[in-house]
Amino acid sequence: MNRVQTFGNISQIFSSYESRRAAGEAPFARGINSIQLLNDGSRWWIVSILWDEERSDNPLPKELASKSSADQK
C-alpha cells in the first residue's frame, strides 16, 4: 500500500513492503519505505530513501498494511 503527499515540486511517499524468501511463502519481514522526491521541471529525482522494519513495539499502521499480510496476522 502507498500513501503519496505532494506539495509543489516535492513528494513524500510511504510505501509498505513485505520480504519473502520465495513466491507464495508468508513474509518473514514487513516494514515501510519513506521516499522523498524532487521535480526539477522535467523529471522526478529521488532525494532520499529511508525504511524501518515492523517490530512488536512498532507495528505497521493498518492503513499501510497490505490486505494479504493483514489477513495473515
N, C-alpha and C positions, 0 to 999 in steps of 0.2 A: 504494500500500500504506500502511496505517496501523498505528501502534503506540500504544495508549492505556494510560496508567497513571493510576489513581485512588487517592487516599487521602482518606477523609472527604469534605469538600466541595470538594476541588481535583482537577483533572485536567490532565495534560500529554499532548498529542497530537503525535507526529511523523507527518507526512503527506508522502509524496513527491509531486512534481509533474513534469510534462513540458510544455514550451511548444512550440506548433506555430503556424505561420502559416496553415495550412488543414487541414481534416479529412482524414485519410488520409496526410498527409505525415509524414516522420520528424521526431522532435523536434529542435529546434535548441538546446535547453537543458533541463537537469534539475536538480532540487535537492530540498531538504527544508524544509517549513514546520514551525515549532515553535509550537504554540498552547497557551496557558495559560488554563484556565477556572476559575471560582469559582461554586459553587452557593450561593445565599443562602437556600435553604429552599423557594423557589417556582420558581426558574428558574436556568439556567446563564448566566453572563456571560463574555464574552471579556475577559480581563485584558490579554493581550499577544499579539502575533504577531511572530515573527522568522523569517527564512529565510536560507538560504545556498545558493549555486549550486554544482553539481558542476564540478570542475576536475581537471586531470591530477594535481595534488597533493592533491586532496580528492574521491575517488570516492564515489559512493553506496554505502552498505553493501548487500550482496546481499539481506539480509532486508527492505530497504525499497525495492529496485528493482522496478518492475513487470515482469511476465513479458514484455510486448511490448517494452520497451526493453532488457531483459536479452538477448532474442533478437537485437536489432539490433546489439549491441556485441560 
